[in-house]
Every structure is written in structure tokens, then in C-alpha cells.
Amino acid sequence: MKTLFTLSLLATLAAGTAHAAPNSCPEKLSVNVNGLVCDFCARSIEKMFGKRDDVSGIDVNLDKGLITIDVKAENTLDDGTLTKMVTDAGYNVTAINRSCEK
């Protein structure tokens, strides 16, 4: 009986996730970074992220040490990739926050 219940539960969960709509909410990423001090830093970050097909916009605030990235709907930019890109550019990521822009 437990096996039948477990199988039924798994089938129900699988059916519920199989038909889930893709994430159509564009993500806004706020990345706190140490080391951003000059306009050249900002332009290099903007250029690096601007080349990506999954990014629709980027803003670098030097005063706050904040990179704001708008990710296109139906796309995502995972923390590992994001951190690697920023670290490879010579900066340290201190926090990544995600929000949904509707």
C-alpha cells in the first residue's frame, strides 16, 4: 500500500512540474562587487556583459560597488557563471541578489 501511495505521489508531482510554464519573468540581478573604482572598470564590465545574448541591460554604479544586470525573459544567468565572469575581470563578488521584473 505504501508503495502504491508513493508511486501515485511521484506521478502527481512529475505531472505538475512537466507542464510548468517556463520562467517568463525577466530577472534583475544586483551584484555587489569590491574593486570597482574607475570609469574604465565600469566600461569593461558593461562591455563584457553586453556581449551576452541572455543580457538585455547592464548598469554599473561605482559609488555603490553595484552591477545591475537585466536578464532577458526565458533566460537565466547562474551564480557560478556570473561570479566567474566578475572574478576573471579582476573584481570580487560579495553578494548576488535576484528579483523578478514584471
C-alpha positions as CSV (number, residue, x, y, z in Angstrom):
1,M,0.0,0.0,0.0
2,K,2.8,2.4,0.9
3,T,4.5,1.7,-2.5
4,L,1.3,2.4,-4.4
5,F,0.8,5.7,-2.5
6,T,4.5,6.7,-3.1
7,L,4.2,5.9,-6.8
8,S,1.0,7.9,-7.0
9,L,2.5,10.9,-5.2
10,L,5.6,10.8,-7.5
11,A,3.4,10.6,-10.6
12,T,1.4,13.6,-9.4
13,L,4.5,15.7,-8.7
14,A,6.0,14.8,-12.0
15,A,2.9,15.7,-13.9
16,G,2.7,19.0,-12.1
17,T,6.2,20.0,-13.0
18,A,6.2,18.6,-16.5
19,H,3.6,21.2,-17.6
20,A,5.0,24.2,-15.6
21,A,5.4,27.3,-17.7
22,P,8.9,28.5,-18.4
23,N,10.1,31.5,-16.3
24,S,8.8,34.4,-18.4
25,C,9.7,36.9,-15.7
26,P,12.9,38.8,-16.6
27,E,15.4,38.6,-13.8
28,K,17.2,41.6,-12.4
29,L,20.5,40.7,-10.8
30,S,22.1,43.1,-8.3
31,V,25.8,42.1,-7.8
32,N,27.8,43.8,-5.1
33,V,31.5,44.0,-6.1
34,N,34.7,45.1,-4.4
35,G,37.3,46.7,-6.6
36,L,35.2,48.9,-8.9
37,V,36.8,52.3,-8.7
38,C,37.0,53.9,-12.1
39,D,35.1,54.6,-15.2
40,F,37.3,52.2,-17.1
41,C,36.3,49.4,-14.7
42,A,32.6,50.2,-15.4
43,R,33.0,50.3,-19.2
44,S,34.9,46.9,-19.2
45,I,32.2,45.3,-17.1
46,E,29.4,46.8,-19.3
47,K,31.2,45.6,-22.5
48,M,31.8,42.1,-21.1
49,F,28.1,41.5,-20.1
50,G,26.7,43.5,-23.1
51,K,28.1,40.8,-25.4
52,R,25.9,38.1,-23.9
53,D,22.8,37.1,-25.7
54,D,20.9,36.5,-22.4
55,V,21.5,40.0,-21.1
56,S,19.2,42.9,-22.0
57,G,20.8,45.7,-20.0
58,I,23.6,46.5,-17.6
59,D,24.3,49.3,-15.2
60,V,27.5,49.8,-13.1
61,N,27.3,52.1,-10.1
62,L,30.9,52.9,-9.0
63,D,29.8,54.7,-5.8
64,K,27.8,51.7,-4.5
65,G,30.1,49.0,-6.0
66,L,27.0,47.6,-7.6
67,I,26.4,45.9,-11.0
68,T,22.8,45.6,-12.1
69,I,22.1,43.2,-14.8
70,D,18.8,42.8,-16.6
71,V,18.4,39.2,-17.9
72,K,16.1,38.6,-20.9
73,A,12.9,36.7,-20.3
74,E,13.1,33.0,-20.6
75,N,16.8,33.2,-19.7
76,T,18.9,33.0,-16.6
77,L,22.5,33.7,-15.6
78,D,23.6,31.3,-12.8
79,D,25.7,32.5,-9.8
80,G,28.7,30.4,-10.8
81,T,28.9,31.9,-14.3
82,L,28.3,35.4,-13.0
83,T,30.9,35.1,-10.3
84,K,33.5,33.6,-12.7
85,M,33.0,36.5,-15.2
86,V,33.4,39.2,-12.5
87,T,36.3,37.4,-10.8
88,D,38.1,36.8,-14.2
89,A,37.7,40.6,-14.8
90,G,39.6,41.2,-11.6
91,Y,36.9,42.0,-9.0
92,N,35.4,40.2,-6.0
93,V,31.7,39.4,-5.8
94,T,30.4,40.0,-2.2
95,A,26.7,39.3,-2.8
96,I,24.3,38.4,-5.6
97,N,20.6,39.3,-5.3
98,R,17.8,38.3,-7.7
99,S,14.5,39.9,-8.3
100,C,11.7,39.5,-10.9
101,E,10.8,42.4,-13.1
102,K,7.2,42.2,-14.3
